[in-house]
Amino acid sequence: MSNIAGGGDPDIVDGGVLWVVATPIGNADDVTLRALSVLAGADLVAAEDTRRTGLLLSRHGIRTKLVSLHEHNEQARIPRILRTLCGGRQVALVSDAGTPLISDPGFRLVSAAVDAGVAVRPVPGASSITAALSVAALPTDRFVFEGFLPSRRSARRAVLERLRHEPRTVVALESAHRIVESLADLADIVDEARRMALARELTKRYETVLRGAIREVARTVAEQPEQRKGEFVLVIEGGAQAPPAGRPADDVLDALLAELPLKQAARLAAKITGEKKNALYQRALARR
């Protein structure tokens, strides 16, 4: 197989290379020239969904052989792909959309290739995370990525509780059938007045970006069915850091409950500890 020459000398290689190739997240025109060159010159394309990748390749007249590589078969596929790579050939790794490994399969293969001494090289391009950040109108100098929020409500609320005092902008992903519940939990736990952007169907026909206070965005999505369709990226404004550790909240509650009505005790405990009033009220109920 001839060497791949995408954008100049950096892409002229000898020996096996695993190329990690970003593909469009929606608009098919967002594929880079370098990505097309690498996909056309590779000996094999390892794709999360061969049907979807096949459409992309066909659109650009590329006939490179495809093999499926997804979360359910990745470990089993690694030996075959490693043999190809160690035989001096080129493999391009792609996901359904965007940059592989970012909430997509591929980590095991990349790790195995590195352990085997195979060169692993990126071909950057589209990413829903950076696309959402670029239009969120929120600080982007520092941010954290949480991936998909947990599907179970208790686990999701635990994650949001952990993020309540995260000072950096937070980026998370969510599916259509959980977006209403996740936004409600976000407003309840994080801070309903904190700003956020909800990016839906980025680069696609029905792309929308809702910006505003969490409560406003949650209300819009709950009231407008068309805003509950598609794929979502949540970009959430960072919050104030947690107050310095003092007396545990339960100790504060116990002391206040001995002297004050339940609601007043919960309200004052929230001011003292920095915890959410509603959560403290529920704990106070349990203690009564």
C-alpha positions in Angstrom: 0.0 0.0 0.0 1.3 3.4 -0.9 2.0 6.0 1.8 -0.9 8.4 2.7 -0.2 12.0 1.7 -2.9 14.2 3.1 -1.7 17.7 3.8 2.1 17.6 3.2 5.1 16.0 4.7 3.5 15.2 8.2 1.2 12.7 6.4 3.9 10.9 4.5 4.5 7.8 6.6 6.2 4.4 6.4 4.9 1.4 8.4 1.6 0.9 10.1 -0.4 3.8 11.4 -3.7 4.1 13.2 -5.4 7.3 12.1 -8.0 8.7 14.5 -10.3 10.5 12.1 -13.0 13.1 12.9 -16.1 13.0 10.7 -19.1 15.4 10.4 -21.6 15.6 13.3 -24.4 16.5 11.0 -23.7 18.6 7.9 -21.8 16.3 5.5 -19.8 19.2 4.1 -18.0 19.5 7.4 -15.5 16.7 6.6 -11.9 18.0 6.1 -9.8 17.5 3.0 -7.2 15.7 5.1 -9.8 13.3 6.5 -10.9 12.4 3.0 -7.3 11.8 1.9 -6.6 9.6 4.9 -9.9 7.6 4.5 -9.1 7.1 0.8 -5.6 6.0 1.3 -6.1 3.7 4.3 -6.2 -0.1 3.9 -9.1 -0.4 6.3 -11.6 1.8 8.0 -12.8 0.7 11.4 -16.2 2.3 11.9 -18.7 2.4 14.7 -21.5 2.1 12.2 -20.4 0.8 8.8 -23.7 1.8 7.1 -23.4 5.4 8.2 -19.7 5.6 7.4 -20.4 3.8 4.1 -22.7 6.6 3.1 -19.9 9.2 3.8 -17.3 7.2 1.8 -19.7 6.7 -1.1 -20.6 10.4 -1.2 -16.9 11.1 -1.8 -16.1 8.2 -4.1 -14.0 6.3 -1.5 -14.0 2.5 -1.7 -11.8 1.6 1.3 -12.8 -1.7 3.0 -14.9 -1.2 6.2 -15.0 -3.2 9.4 -17.3 -2.6 12.3 -15.9 -1.5 15.6 -18.3 -0.6 18.4 -18.7 -0.9 22.1 -19.9 -4.5 21.9 -17.2 -6.0 19.7 -14.2 -3.7 20.1 -12.2 -6.1 22.3 -12.8 -9.0 19.9 -11.8 -6.9 16.8 -8.5 -5.6 18.3 -6.3 -8.7 17.3 -7.4 -8.5 13.7 -6.8 -4.8 13.4 -3.5 -5.0 15.2 -2.3 -7.7 12.8 -3.1 -5.3 10.0 -1.3 -2.4 11.6 1.8 -4.5 12.6 1.9 -5.7 9.0 2.7 -2.2 8.0 -0.7 -1.1 6.8 -2.9 1.9 7.6 -6.2 1.8 9.5 -8.5 4.8 9.9 -10.7 4.8 13.0 -14.0 6.7 12.8 -17.1 6.9 15.0 -20.7 7.6 14.1 -20.1 11.3 14.1 -17.5 13.7 15.4 -14.2 12.8 17.0 -13.6 9.1 18.0 -13.2 8.3 21.7 -15.1 11.4 22.9 -18.0 9.5 24.4 -17.5 7.0 21.5 -15.7 3.6 21.2 -12.0 3.4 20.3 -10.1 3.7 23.6 -9.2 0.0 23.8 -8.0 -0.1 20.2 -5.9 3.1 20.6 -4.4 1.8 23.9 -3.6 -1.6 22.3 -2.0 0.1 19.3 0.2 2.3 21.5 1.2 -0.7 23.6 2.2 -2.6 20.4 4.4 0.3 19.3 2.1 1.3 16.5 2.0 5.0 15.5 -1.3 6.6 16.4 -2.1 9.9 14.7 -5.0 12.4 14.9 -6.9 13.9 12.0 -8.9 16.6 13.8 -12.2 18.0 12.8 -15.8 18.2 13.9 -16.8 17.8 17.6 -20.2 18.6 19.2 -18.5 19.6 22.4 -16.3 22.4 20.9 -19.1 23.4 18.5 -21.5 23.9 21.4 -18.9 25.8 23.4 -18.2 28.1 20.5 -21.8 29.4 20.4 -22.8 29.1 24.0 -21.9 32.7 24.9 -20.4 31.4 28.2 -16.7 31.4 29.4 -14.7 28.8 27.5 -11.1 29.4 28.8 -11.6 26.5 31.2 -14.3 23.8 31.0 -15.0 20.2 32.1 -16.7 17.5 30.1 -19.0 15.1 31.8 -20.0 12.9 28.9 -23.6 11.6 28.9 -25.5 12.2 32.2 -26.5 9.0 33.9 -29.8 7.5 32.8 -30.9 6.6 36.4 -32.3 9.6 38.2 -30.6 9.0 41.5 -27.2 8.7 39.8 -27.8 11.7 37.6 -28.8 13.8 40.6 -25.6 12.7 42.4 -23.5 13.9 39.5 -25.3 17.2 39.4 -24.8 17.6 43.1 -21.1 17.1 42.6 -21.0 19.7 39.9 -23.0 22.3 41.9 -19.9 24.2 43.0 -17.8 23.5 39.9 -16.3 26.9 39.0 -15.5 25.9 35.4 -18.1 25.8 32.5 -19.6 22.3 32.4 -20.4 20.4 29.2 -22.6 17.3 29.2 -24.6 15.3 26.7 -28.2 14.1 26.9 -30.7 12.1 24.8 -34.1 13.2 23.7 -36.1 11.0 25.9 -34.4 12.2 29.1 -33.9 15.9 28.4 -36.9 17.2 30.2 -36.2 15.3 33.4 -32.5 16.2 33.3 -33.2 19.9 32.9 -35.6 19.7 35.8 -33.0 18.1 38.0 -30.4 20.6 36.8 -32.7 23.5 37.9 -33.5 21.9 41.2 -29.9 21.0 42.2 -27.5 23.3 40.5 -29.2 26.7 40.5 -32.2 27.6 38.4 -30.9 31.1 37.9 -27.5 30.0 36.5 -27.0 30.6 32.8 -26.7 27.8 30.3 -26.9 27.0 26.6 -28.8 24.0 25.2 -27.5 23.1 21.7 -29.7 20.7 19.7 -29.0 19.0 16.4 -25.9 21.0 15.8 -25.1 21.6 12.1 -28.3 19.8 11.1 -31.4 21.2 9.5 -33.3 21.8 12.8 -30.3 23.2 14.7 -31.3 25.4 17.7 -29.4 26.9 20.6 -31.4 28.0 23.6 -29.6 30.4 25.9 -30.7 31.8 29.3 -31.3 30.9 32.9 -31.6 27.1 33.5 -35.2 27.6 34.6 -36.1 29.4 31.4 -34.4 26.8 29.2 -36.1 24.0 31.1 -39.5 25.6 30.8 -39.1 26.1 27.0 -38.2 22.5 26.4 -41.0 21.3 28.6 -43.6 23.4 26.8 -42.4 23.0 23.2 -42.4 19.4 21.9 -40.2 20.3 18.9 -37.4 21.3 21.3 -37.3 17.8 22.7 -36.2 16.0 19.5 -32.7 15.2 18.4 -29.3 15.1 20.2 -28.4 17.6 22.9 -25.3 19.3 24.3 -25.7 21.1 27.6 -23.2 23.9 28.4 -23.7 25.2 32.0 -22.1 28.3 33.5 -19.7 27.6 36.3 -20.8 28.2 39.9 -19.4 29.7 43.1 -16.9 27.4 44.8 -18.2 25.6 47.9 -17.9 27.6 51.1 -15.0 26.7 53.5 -15.7 23.5 55.5 -17.4 24.3 58.8 -19.7 22.3 61.0 -21.4 19.4 59.1 -24.8 20.3 57.8 -26.5 17.6 59.9 -25.0 19.1 63.1 -26.2 22.6 62.1 -29.7 21.2 61.4 -29.9 19.4 64.7 -28.9 22.6 66.6 -31.4 24.7 64.7 -34.2 22.2 64.9 -34.0 22.3 68.7 -34.9 26.0 68.7 -36.7 26.8 65.4 -39.6 25.5 63.2 -38.6 23.1 60.5 -38.8 25.5 57.5 -36.9 28.3 59.3 -34.2 25.8 60.5 -33.7 24.5 56.9 -33.5 28.1 55.5 -30.9 29.2 58.1 -28.9 25.9 57.7 -28.7 26.6 54.0 -27.3 30.1 54.6 -24.8 28.7 57.1 -23.6 25.7 55.2 -24.1 26.8 51.5 -26.1 23.7 50.8 -29.4 23.7 48.9 -32.4 24.7 51.0 -34.7 22.1 49.5 -32.3 19.3 50.2 -31.8 20.4 53.8 -35.6 20.7 54.2 -36.0 17.0 53.2 -33.2 16.0 55.6 -34.9 18.0 58.3 -38.2 16.2 57.6 -36.4 12.8 58.0 -34.8 13.9 61.2 -38.1 15.0 62.7 
